[in-house]
Structure formats: structure tokens, C-alpha cells
Amino acid sequence: MDISFGSVTIVFFIFALVFVFKTINVVPQQHAWVVERLGKYHATLGPGLNIVIPFVDRIAYKHSLKEIPLDVPPQVCITRDNTQLQVDGILYFQITDAMRASYGSSNYIAAITQLAQTTLRSVIGKMELDKTFEERDHINTTIVNAIDESAANWGVKVLRYEIKDLTPPKEILHAMQAQITAEREKRALIAASEGRRQEQINIASGEREASIARSEGEKQASINRAQGQATAIVALAEANAEALRQVAAAIREPGGADAVNLKVAEQYVGAFAQLAKTNNSIIVPANMGDISGLIATAMQVVKTQKKLPGEGVQA
């Protein structure tokens, strides 16, 4: 009898322990557990301590609310210009509604993967090969928008999609490399020609500036010479005027007229004496031998000059 009572006690203790474990549930942070009561959705348990009714409530699904990376398997896409292109990527998503994630789709991960692949093929099919390498951001954004709209019914939020590799066939790769090499050679030739062109422009500009500088220098030198000649002429004229003024002043002195008469007569006679030494033919007065006549002629010239108005010699 004692043994039977002890066995019952042990069984009851075990039953109570199981009941407690079934009743108390601790949900980790960033997790959500879906509870079904008698086969029907009842509640979603959040992080922390939660109590359910054993044998009536059941933890049907457990979901992580963290951001989850999902590799999208590589697939062959055909571009608009009928080129095969192998593309693979990675998708980042997060569960936002645990109830929809549990009942909205039988396998939301497979659904997201298939939708990402089909959307990727559709987007790539609308683009040419060269554009696929340039429009990665556009492709990523289009796929995210398309998947996110459908995944909302599954309680999933698609955060972003990134293309990892775009691999065209080997023949296309070789052609692209040849095109890139030709383009770089073309740019090098253009750069070299631009350099030569700029060099010629610089040389021509330098020669033009040098010619302008030389012409400016010659112009300034001519101006300086002209100014110097003008200054010399003015100085010579002023000197002659001053000499004439001094001669006129000397003539007005006592005995000055006689001295002038004598000087003029001497220069007159000397001039004819010089003419006699040359072979030139000239016309001379008929009374050239009469020296007194020459002196009288010179005196007459002096007297005529003295009768001029102002009694002075004009410069």
C-alpha cells in the first residue's frame, strides 16, 4: 500500500513538473512565438515570460525578428540584345508580422527566393548588356519594390537586394575586353593629339607675344629717336637764334657795323677764292676782278639788312 502511494506521488510530481514547464514559456529578445489553441491561432508571444494552458495551447511557430540575409541562387538571364548573363545576388529581409509569416505562405523563404529570381529575369530582359553593368542600383531597387509588395501578405519586409555577380559568356568577356582596350587606346591617341595641339598653340602664342614685344620695342625706339632728333633740331635752332641775337647786339655796338662789313667782305672774297680751285662751271659777276666792287656789294647787303624793321635779325 505504501509503495502504491509513493508511485502515485512520483507520477503526480512528474505531471506537475511537466505542467509547469508547459505553462511557463520564456521568449528570447527579437523573437516571436505563435500560439494555437485547439488548432486555431490564438496569440503571438513577445519577448519575456509568457503563460499558456498546457494541452490546450500549443507553440506552433517560432520566428526570429532579426534581419536575415538570403542567398539567391545563380540563374541565367537573357538581356534585350539576346545575350546570356548569369546573375546571383543576396536578399535581406525581416519578419514584421509573425502571424502572417506563419499562415500567409507555406514557405515564405522559398516564395521570396522564387519571386526575386523571376523579377530579376524580367528586369534584365528589358535592358541591354552594357546597361546591366551600369544600372545595378536600378535593378536592385526594382527587385526590392516588386518583392516587398507581394511579401507584405506574408508578414515579411524586404529591406534590400544586392547583385553579387554579373557573369557574361567567355566570348562576350573577350569582346568586352577588346572593346575596353580599343577605347583606352583611342583615349590615349586623343590625349596625345590634344597635347600636341596645345603645344602648337602655346608656341604660336609665344611667338605672337614675342613679335608684339619686339614691335613695341621698335616703336618705342623710333619714338625715342624722333624725340631725340626733334630735341636736337630745337636745340640747334635755339643756338642759332641765340647766335644771331648776339651778332645783332654786337652790330648795334660802336664800331660793330664796320666789323660786320669787314667780315662779310672777307667771306665773300674767300668764297670766290674757293670756287676758283674747283673745276665746276658757275656764273659769276662780270666785274669779278674788281675787289672794291665786291666789297661795295657786300656793304650794300649789310646796309639793306640794317634798314629792316626792328633793327634786329629774326631767328
C-alpha positions in Angstrom: 0.0 0.0 0.0 2.8 2.4 0.8 4.5 1.5 -2.4 1.4 2.4 -4.4 1.0 5.7 -2.6 4.7 6.5 -3.3 4.3 5.7 -7.0 1.3 7.9 -7.3 3.1 10.7 -5.6 6.0 10.4 -8.0 3.7 10.4 -11.0 1.8 13.4 -9.7 5.1 15.2 -9.1 6.3 14.5 -12.6 2.9 15.5 -14.0 3.0 18.8 -12.1 6.6 19.4 -13.3 5.6 18.9 -16.9 2.5 21.1 -16.4 4.7 23.9 -15.1 7.1 23.6 -18.0 4.2 23.6 -20.4 2.6 26.6 -18.7 5.6 28.9 -18.4 7.4 29.9 -21.6 10.3 32.4 -21.9 10.6 34.0 -25.3 14.1 35.5 -26.2 14.6 39.0 -27.4 13.9 39.7 -31.1 11.7 36.5 -31.4 8.0 35.9 -31.7 6.2 32.6 -31.0 2.8 31.8 -32.4 0.3 30.0 -30.1 -2.5 27.9 -31.4 -5.4 27.0 -29.1 -7.1 23.7 -30.1 -5.7 24.0 -33.6 -6.6 27.7 -34.1 -4.5 30.8 -34.0 -4.7 32.3 -30.5 -1.9 34.7 -29.9 1.7 35.8 -30.6 4.0 35.7 -27.7 6.5 38.5 -27.4 9.9 38.5 -25.6 9.8 37.7 -21.9 7.8 35.4 -19.6 4.5 34.1 -21.1 1.9 31.6 -19.6 -0.1 29.3 -21.8 -2.6 26.5 -20.9 -0.9 23.1 -21.3 -2.5 20.5 -23.6 -4.9 23.2 -24.8 -2.4 25.8 -26.2 0.5 24.8 -28.4 3.6 26.7 -29.7 3.0 26.2 -33.4 5.7 28.5 -34.9 8.8 30.3 -33.7 10.1 33.2 -35.7 13.2 35.4 -35.5 12.6 39.1 -36.0 16.2 39.9 -36.8 17.3 40.9 -40.3 18.0 37.8 -42.3 20.3 37.5 -45.3 19.2 35.1 -48.0 21.4 33.9 -50.9 19.5 33.9 -54.2 20.9 31.0 -56.3 22.6 32.0 -59.6 20.5 31.9 -62.7 20.9 32.6 -66.4 19.1 35.7 -67.7 18.7 36.8 -71.3 19.2 40.5 -72.0 17.3 42.6 -74.5 20.1 42.1 -77.1 19.8 38.3 -76.7 22.9 37.8 -74.6 23.0 35.3 -71.8 24.0 36.6 -68.4 24.5 34.6 -65.2 23.3 36.6 -62.2 23.3 35.9 -58.5 22.6 38.1 -55.5 21.7 38.3 -51.9 18.4 39.4 -50.4 17.9 41.0 -46.9 14.5 40.6 -45.3 12.9 40.8 -41.8 9.7 39.3 -40.4 7.3 42.1 -39.3 4.1 40.0 -38.6 4.6 36.6 -37.1 1.0 35.5 -37.6 1.1 36.2 -41.4 4.6 34.7 -41.7 3.1 31.5 -40.2 -0.2 31.3 -42.2 0.4 33.6 -45.2 2.6 31.1 -47.0 3.6 27.5 -46.6 7.3 28.5 -47.1 7.8 32.3 -47.3 11.6 31.8 -47.8 11.1 29.7 -51.0 8.4 32.2 -52.1 10.7 35.2 -51.7 13.6 33.4 -53.5 11.4 32.5 -56.5 9.9 35.9 -56.7 13.4 37.5 -56.6 14.6 35.3 -59.4 11.6 35.9 -61.7 11.7 39.6 -61.1 15.4 39.7 -61.8 14.9 37.9 -65.1 12.1 40.3 -66.1 14.3 43.4 -65.3 17.4 42.0 -67.1 15.3 41.1 -70.1 14.3 44.8 -70.6 17.9 46.0 -70.6 20.9 45.7 -73.0 24.1 44.0 -71.8 26.1 47.2 -71.3 23.3 48.8 -69.3 23.1 45.9 -66.9 26.6 46.8 -65.6 25.7 50.5 -65.3 22.2 50.1 -63.8 22.9 47.9 -60.8 21.2 50.3 -58.4 18.1 50.5 -60.7 17.9 46.7 -60.8 18.3 46.4 -57.0 15.6 49.0 -56.4 13.2 47.4 -58.9 13.5 44.0 -57.3 13.0 45.3 -53.8 9.9 47.2 -54.7 8.4 44.2 -56.6 9.1 41.6 -53.8 8.1 43.9 -51.0 4.7 44.5 -52.4 3.9 40.7 -52.5 5.8 39.8 -49.4 3.6 42.1 -47.3 0.9 39.4 -47.3 3.5 37.0 -45.9 4.4 39.3 -42.9 7.9 39.9 -44.4 9.6 43.2 -45.1 12.2 43.1 -47.9 14.9 45.6 -46.9 17.3 45.5 -49.9 18.7 43.3 -52.7 22.3 43.4 -53.9 23.6 41.8 -57.1 26.8 39.9 -56.3 28.0 38.9 -59.7 27.1 39.5 -63.4 28.9 37.0 -65.5 28.5 37.0 -69.3 29.8 34.2 -71.5 33.6 34.0 -72.2 33.2 35.2 -75.8 31.4 38.3 -74.6 34.0 38.9 -72.0 36.8 38.7 -74.6 34.9 41.1 -76.8 34.3 43.5 -73.9 38.0 43.4 -73.0 38.9 44.1 -76.6 36.5 47.0 -76.7 37.9 48.4 -73.5 41.4 48.1 -74.8 40.4 49.9 -78.1 38.7 52.6 -76.1 41.7 53.2 -73.9 44.0 53.3 -77.0 41.6 55.8 -78.6 41.7 58.0 -75.4 45.5 57.8 -75.4 45.7 58.9 -79.0 43.2 61.7 -78.4 45.1 62.8 -75.3 48.4 62.8 -77.3 46.9 64.8 -80.1 45.4 67.3 -77.7 48.8 67.7 -76.1 50.5 68.4 -79.5 47.7 70.8 -80.3 48.1 72.6 -77.1 51.9 72.7 -77.6 51.5 74.3 -81.0 49.0 76.8 -79.6 51.5 77.7 -76.9 54.4 78.1 -79.3 52.3 80.2 -81.7 51.1 82.3 -78.7 54.6 82.7 -77.5 55.8 83.8 -81.0 53.0 86.3 -81.3 53.7 87.8 -77.9 57.4 88.0 -78.8 56.6 89.7 -82.1 54.3 92.2 -80.3 57.0 92.8 -77.7 59.6 93.4 -80.5 57.4 95.7 -82.4 56.5 97.6 -79.3 60.3 97.9 -78.6 61.0 99.1 -82.2 58.1 101.5 -81.9 59.4 103.0 -78.7 62.9 103.1 -80.1 61.6 105.0 -83.2 59.7 107.4 -80.9 62.8 107.9 -78.8 65.0 108.6 -81.9 62.4 111.0 -83.3 62.1 112.8 -80.0 65.9 113.0 -79.8 66.2 114.4 -83.3 63.4 116.9 -82.6 65.1 117.9 -79.4 68.4 118.3 -81.3 66.8 120.4 -84.0 65.1 122.6 -81.4 68.4 123.0 -79.5 70.3 123.8 -82.8 67.6 126.3 -83.8 67.7 127.9 -80.3 71.5 128.1 -80.5 71.4 129.7 -84.0 68.8 132.1 -82.8 70.9 133.0 -79.8 74.0 133.4 -82.0 72.0 135.7 -84.3 70.8 137.7 -81.3 74.3 138.1 -80.1 75.5 139.2 -83.6 72.7 141.7 -83.8 73.6 143.0 -80.4 77.3 143.3 -81.5 76.3 145.2 -84.6 74.5 147.8 -82.5 77.7 148.4 -80.5 80.0 151.3 -81.6 82.2 150.1 -84.5 80.1 146.9 -84.8 78.8 147.8 -88.3 82.4 148.3 -89.6 83.4 145.0 -88.2 80.5 143.3 -89.9 81.3 145.0 -93.2 84.8 143.7 -93.0 83.8 140.2 -92.1 81.3 140.0 -94.9 83.8 141.2 -97.4 86.4 138.7 -96.2 83.9 135.8 -96.5 82.7 137.0 -99.9 86.2 137.1 -101.3 87.1 133.7 -99.6 84.1 132.1 -101.2 85.1 133.1 -104.7 88.7 132.1 -104.0 87.4 128.5 -103.1 85.4 128.4 -106.3 88.5 129.2 -108.3 90.1 126.0 -107.0 87.4 123.6 -108.4 86.5 122.5 -111.9 82.9 123.4 -111.6 81.4 125.8 -114.1 79.5 128.7 -112.4 78.0 132.0 -113.4 80.0 134.9 -111.7 79.6 138.7 -112.0 81.4 140.4 -114.9 83.4 142.6 -112.6 84.8 139.8 -110.6 88.3 141.2 -110.8 87.3 144.4 -109.2 87.8 143.7 -105.5 86.5 147.1 -104.5 83.3 146.3 -106.3 82.9 143.1 -104.3 83.4 145.0 -101.1 80.9 147.6 -102.1 78.4 144.9 -102.9 78.8 143.3 -99.5 78.5 146.7 -97.8 75.3 147.3 -99.7 73.9 144.0 -98.4 74.7 144.9 -94.8 73.0 148.3 -95.2 69.9 146.7 -96.6 69.8 144.4 -93.5 70.1 147.3 -91.2 67.1 149.0 -92.8 64.8 146.1 -91.9 62.1 146.8 -89.3 63.0 146.1 -85.7 66.7 146.7 -86.3 67.4 143.1 -85.4 67.9 139.8 -87.0 64.9 137.5 -87.0 65.6 133.9 -86.0 
